Amino acid sequence: MQKHSQNNIEHRTFSSSELIPLETDFYWLVQQGIVKTCTWTEEGHPITLGYWGAKDIIGQPLSLVYPCQVKCLTKVQALSIPAHQAEHVSDFIHRHVQQTEELLYIMRSDKMYERLCKMLAWLGQKFGTQIEIGQLIDIHITHQDLAEIIGATRVTVTKLINQLEKEGFLSRPERNTIVLLNQ
């Protein structure tokens, strides 16, 4: 982790798989990279709370969930902003609330098939890159990761992804890489 400070705002760089520290008195504004927020049930089962990227704000002041963890999925550059400077981050907080509502909407879909399709579309819109044949989701996301975020088993997600591939909704050119095909 690299650290640079200026006016109580710290610029930090985190490596892939590194955990971003959370404290009650500051926010993190992601400038580059992708992070995953998660918690656990009392039985120790993981619960994915969200995926966040450039221009997203995360941090303990936004959450009542404990424990909470932020894991870097890629190299991440972020600003640590003290909570008392919240007036500078209100637009980012609004985006955070909107994204949380989007994820809640996806999670309330009745059928796992619909949940997975909506989640993949959301990931493509948020993190995807447009290529000739569709939307490339080029973040390291496993079937288990997808299962955790939509509330399914890994086996169910694998079956649904195979079905979506046969239906021409997506292709998997490489391991952990998904292309949502142009329809």
C-alpha positions in Angstrom: 0.0 0.0 0.0 1.3 3.4 -1.0 0.2 6.5 1.1 0.2 10.2 0.3 -1.4 12.9 2.4 -2.7 16.4 1.6 -5.3 18.5 3.6 -6.5 15.5 5.7 -7.3 13.6 2.4 -5.0 10.7 1.9 -4.3 9.2 -1.5 -3.6 5.4 -1.2 -2.9 2.6 -3.6 -3.8 -1.0 -2.7 -2.9 -4.2 -4.4 -5.3 -6.8 -5.7 -6.6 -9.0 -2.8 -5.6 -6.4 -0.2 -8.2 -5.3 2.4 -9.0 -1.7 2.7 -9.2 -0.6 6.3 -12.5 0.7 7.6 -13.0 3.2 10.4 -16.0 5.1 11.6 -14.5 8.5 10.9 -13.7 8.4 7.2 -14.9 7.5 3.7 -13.0 6.0 0.8 -13.6 7.4 -2.7 -12.5 4.8 -5.3 -10.6 6.6 -8.1 -9.5 3.5 -10.0 -10.0 -0.2 -9.7 -12.8 -2.5 -8.3 -13.6 -3.5 -4.7 -16.1 -5.9 -3.2 -17.8 -5.3 0.1 -18.9 -8.2 2.2 -20.0 -9.5 5.6 -20.8 -12.9 7.1 -23.8 -14.6 8.6 -23.6 -15.9 12.2 -22.8 -19.3 10.7 -19.9 -17.9 8.8 -21.5 -17.9 5.3 -20.3 -14.9 3.2 -22.8 -12.2 2.1 -21.7 -9.9 -0.8 -22.9 -6.4 -0.2 -21.8 -4.8 -3.4 -19.2 -4.2 -6.1 -17.8 -0.7 -6.3 -15.5 1.1 -8.8 -14.3 4.5 -10.0 -16.3 7.4 -8.5 -18.0 5.2 -5.9 -17.7 6.0 -2.2 -17.5 3.3 0.5 -16.8 3.3 4.1 -18.1 2.4 7.6 -20.1 5.7 7.9 -22.4 4.4 5.2 -23.1 1.1 6.7 -24.7 -0.4 9.8 -23.5 -3.8 8.9 -20.8 -5.3 11.1 -18.5 -7.0 10.5 -17.8 -5.5 7.1 -14.8 -6.0 4.8 -13.6 -4.3 1.6 -11.5 -6.5 -0.6 -9.6 -5.2 -3.7 -10.4 -7.2 -6.8 -7.9 -5.3 -8.8 -5.2 -2.7 -8.0 -7.1 0.2 -6.4 -6.4 3.9 -6.0 -8.6 5.6 -3.4 -8.9 8.8 -1.4 -9.4 8.6 2.3 -11.8 11.5 3.2 -12.5 12.4 6.8 -16.2 12.1 7.7 -16.3 15.7 8.9 -15.7 16.8 5.3 -18.8 15.0 4.1 -20.1 18.1 2.3 -17.5 17.3 -0.3 -18.8 13.8 -1.0 -22.6 14.2 -1.0 -22.9 13.5 -4.7 -21.0 10.3 -4.2 -23.2 9.3 -1.2 -26.3 9.7 -3.4 -24.8 7.4 -6.0 -24.0 4.9 -3.3 -27.6 4.9 -2.2 -28.8 4.5 -5.7 -26.5 1.6 -6.4 -27.5 -0.1 -3.2 -31.2 0.2 -4.3 -30.3 -1.2 -7.7 -28.7 -4.3 -6.1 -31.7 -4.7 -3.8 -34.0 -4.6 -6.8 -32.0 -7.3 -8.5 -32.0 -9.4 -5.3 -35.8 -9.3 -5.1 -36.3 -10.9 -8.5 -38.4 -14.0 -8.0 -36.4 -16.4 -10.2 -32.7 -17.2 -10.0 -32.5 -17.0 -13.8 -33.7 -13.4 -13.8 -31.5 -12.5 -10.8 -28.4 -13.8 -12.6 -29.3 -12.1 -15.9 -30.0 -8.8 -14.2 -26.8 -9.0 -12.1 -24.7 -9.8 -15.2 -26.3 -6.9 -17.1 -25.6 -4.6 -14.1 -21.9 -5.8 -13.9 -21.6 -5.2 -17.6 -23.0 -1.7 -17.4 -20.9 -0.8 -14.4 -17.6 -2.4 -15.2 -17.9 -3.7 -18.7 -16.0 -2.6 -21.8 -17.8 -2.5 -25.2 -16.2 -4.8 -27.7 -17.4 -5.8 -31.2 -19.5 -8.7 -30.1 -20.9 -7.3 -26.9 -20.1 -6.1 -23.4 -16.9 -7.6 -21.9 -17.0 -8.2 -18.1 -13.3 -8.6 -17.5 -13.1 -8.6 -13.7 -12.1 -11.7 -11.8 -15.5 -12.9 -10.7 -16.1 -16.6 -10.1 -19.3 -18.6 -10.2 -19.1 -18.6 -6.4 -18.9 -14.8 -6.3 -22.0 -14.6 -8.5 -23.8 -17.2 -6.3 -23.0 -15.2 -3.1 -24.4 -11.9 -4.6 -27.6 -13.3 -5.9 -28.3 -15.7 -3.0 -27.8 -19.0 -5.0 -25.5 -22.0 -4.9 -22.4 -22.2 -7.1 -23.9 -25.3 -8.8 -27.1 -23.3 -9.7 -25.1 -20.4 -11.1 -22.9 -22.8 -13.1 -26.0 -24.5 -14.6 -27.6 -21.1 -15.4 -24.5 -19.7 -17.0 -24.3 -22.8 -19.2 -28.0 -22.3 -20.1 -27.3 -18.6 -20.9 -24.4 -19.5 -23.1 -26.5 -22.0 -25.0 -29.2 -19.4 -25.4 -26.7 -16.9 -26.9 -27.0 -14.4 -24.0 -23.3 -14.7 -23.2 -20.0 -16.3 -24.1 -17.0 -17.2 -22.0 -13.9 -16.8 -24.0 -11.6 -17.2 -21.0 -11.8 -18.5 -17.4 -13.7 -15.9 -15.2 -14.3 -13.7 -18.3 -17.8 -13.1 -19.6 -19.1 -11.4 -22.7 -22.7 -10.3 -22.8 -23.5 -10.8 -26.4 -25.2 -8.1 -28.5 -28.8 -9.1 -28.9 
